[in-house]
Amino acid sequence: MTQHLMSVGYMPLVDSAPLIVAHELGFAAEEGLTLDLQKAATWALLRDLLALEKVDAAHMLAPVPISQAMGLGGSARFDALAVLSRNGTVVGASRELAARMHDNGLSASTRSAADIGHALVAARRGTIRIGVPFPFSMHAELLYYWLSSVGLPAPQGVEIRTVPPRMMSDAIAAGDIDVFCVGEPWGSLAVESGEAELILPGASIWAAAPEKVLAVRKGWTETAPERSRRLIRAVWKAGKWLDRPENHMVTAEILSRPGYLDISADIIDRALSGDLVTNRSGGRLHSSGFMAFHNNMASFPWKSQAAWIGHQIASRVGLDRLTAERTASDVFRTDIFRAALADEAHALPPEDSKIEGAAHPGLFFDGRIFDIQQNE
């Protein structure tokens, strides 16, 4: 099979694993692709690399192509061909803030997102400064949803600061932020430094959150239809391999290499297994749905999930919600995903949308549901 070279940008996070594993273990080669993986330092840079045609595809925050389509953040337009990962984020607090939460009676064994949210609100002193990797990200959307639901209007009642994932530990050590939401392994690195305590997995806010997507420039699939299908199949196969527990240690060792994440394989394995160390005293938390790449159709680009993101963004910035939902739905290209996996039709859902929050796994912490059909 003729090998086609594709340049793909990514950020050094555990959830970049489908791209790295597709390259390292031959899933891309099986599809006739040679991946040139290019590491970026910030999400803004990665977005611009894709917009300026410096890379063919990119590991991208799920809300970015949606916000761009809504006219927020720039003129470039992107399509999301697949979901690369579901969840995989952590919410952390400074040692001082976490100590106040515990002093107010929060038990280390508390797992309720509502209880933890109320404890955080009660322990704050003034405006909570929160670090997120990018303004339009699932980190931000989950935080806004969670905090607003527990009585702290967001974004009005908080101060959001953009901090690159790798710098989150430094920002909390310097006192620049009180709380962060970041993808692994960078939350665990903040714990290892002794500067933060993990208080909540992002999956506890919404168990089905599409964290990262495989993005391309809008229209690129029309000029390179076969390469786009091959890339989708390669990362789909990699995701299926990644979700097998027996492959976690090999995955951690690959990602730990200097060319990729360049940190301890043991720390990376925490995210893959969901066995998190929460503080410098060795507190532990197991999150069974902490991160997924394939199971329960994690890679399917659900239009209903895109619509939820569009709805949340529109509510925050004052745009029409129904228009935003429709715009967002068009960004998640279920048609291209289905065409690429036509031979795996048994593994695909019958519909492109579902009622979000209606079934496990996929619940919202507050029991709400989001039904795109009712909003039409």
Secondary structure, 3 states (H helix, E strand, C coil): CCCEEEEEEECCCHHHHHHHHHHHCCHHHHCCEEEEEEECCCHHHHHHHHHCCCCCEEEEECHHHHHHHCCCCCCCCEEEEEEEEEECEEEEEEHHHHHHHHHCCCCCCCCCHHHHHHHHHHHCCCCEEEEECCCCCHHHHHHHHHHHHCCCCCCCCEEEEECCHHHHHHHHHCCCCCEEEEECCHHHHHHHCCCEEEEEEHHHCECCCEEEEEEEECCHHHHCHHHHHHHHHHHHHHHHHHCCHHHHHHHHHHHCCCCCCCCCHHHHHHHHHCEEECCCCCCEEECCCCEECCHHHCCCCCHHHHHHHHHHHHHHHCCCHHHHHHHHHHHECHHHHHHHCHHHHHHCCCCCCCCECCCCCCCECCCCCECCCCCC
